[in-house]
Every structure is written in structure tokens, then in C-alpha cells.
Amino acid sequence: MNYMTRVLYFFLFASSPVAVYAVDIPSVDEGSAGYNQEMCIEETTNNCIDTICLTSSAIDCEDQCRSDATDKCQQLADE
């Protein structure tokens, strides 16, 4: 096998699609649901504050972000 054939096979092999499967193992710890809920609320609130409150003139923007985040994360948990 000459050099060019080896290079061709290498690129064909390297560029071939490879399936990777991730396994989602549900958590057994019952406390993790509350932790995930709090993480959801914190991340969603911070995202809202960083994107909306910086340009908003509303006095209660941060409180509104937290309230909206709580509602949104509760809906996600109920699904």
C-alpha cells in the first residue's frame, strides 16, 4: 500500500461518522430534585438579570426575574 492510499484511508476513517450515545442515569437521591429546582431558579434569574435588568428602568426588575424564574422552573418540573 503506497503512502497516498494510506493517507486517503486515514482521512476516510477520520471523517466517518461515529455515533456516541450518552446515558442519562436518573438520580436516586430525592434531595437532588430540590437542588435542581434551586439551580434552575438561580440560573434563570441570573440570565434574566444579565439580559433584561441591565437595560430596564423597572425598580423591581430583579424581583420580577426571580418570580418568573420560579414559575418557569416549576412548570418544567411538573412536565
C-alpha positions in Angstrom: 0.0 0.0 0.0 1.5 3.3 -1.0 1.7 6.5 1.0 -1.2 8.2 -0.8 -3.5 5.3 -0.3 -2.8 5.2 3.4 -3.4 9.0 3.7 -6.7 8.5 1.8 -7.8 5.7 4.1 -6.8 7.7 7.1 -9.0 10.7 6.1 -11.9 8.5 5.1 -11.7 6.8 8.5 -11.2 10.0 10.4 -14.1 11.7 8.7 -16.6 8.9 9.0 -19.5 9.5 11.4 -19.2 7.9 14.7 -22.2 7.5 16.9 -21.8 8.4 20.6 -24.5 7.7 23.0 -24.8 9.3 26.4 -26.7 7.5 29.1 -28.9 9.6 31.3 -28.9 7.9 34.7 -31.7 9.2 36.8 -30.7 10.4 40.3 -31.8 8.2 43.1 -31.2 11.0 45.7 -34.6 12.6 46.5 -32.9 15.8 47.6 -31.5 16.3 44.2 -34.9 17.4 42.8 -35.0 20.3 45.1 -31.3 21.1 44.3 -32.0 21.0 40.6 -35.0 23.2 41.1 -32.9 25.8 43.0 -30.2 25.6 40.4 -32.8 26.2 37.7 -34.2 29.2 39.5 -30.8 30.7 40.2 -29.5 30.3 36.6 -32.8 31.6 35.1 -32.9 34.5 37.4 -29.2 35.4 36.7 -29.8 35.1 33.0 -32.8 37.4 33.2 -30.9 40.0 35.3 -27.9 39.9 33.0 -30.0 40.4 29.9 -33.1 42.4 30.9 -32.4 44.3 34.1 -29.2 45.9 32.8 -31.3 48.0 30.3 -34.6 48.1 32.2 -35.7 51.1 34.3 -38.1 49.0 36.4 -37.4 49.2 40.1 -38.5 45.6 40.8 -36.8 44.0 37.8 -34.7 41.6 39.9 -37.7 40.5 42.0 -39.8 40.0 38.8 -37.0 37.9 37.3 -36.9 35.7 40.4 -40.7 35.3 40.3 -40.7 34.5 36.6 -37.8 32.0 37.0 -39.7 30.3 39.9 -42.8 29.9 37.7 -40.8 28.7 34.7 -38.8 26.1 36.7 -42.0 24.9 38.4 -43.6 24.3 35.0 -40.5 22.4 33.8 -40.6 20.3 37.0 -44.3 19.5 36.5 -43.8 18.3 32.9 
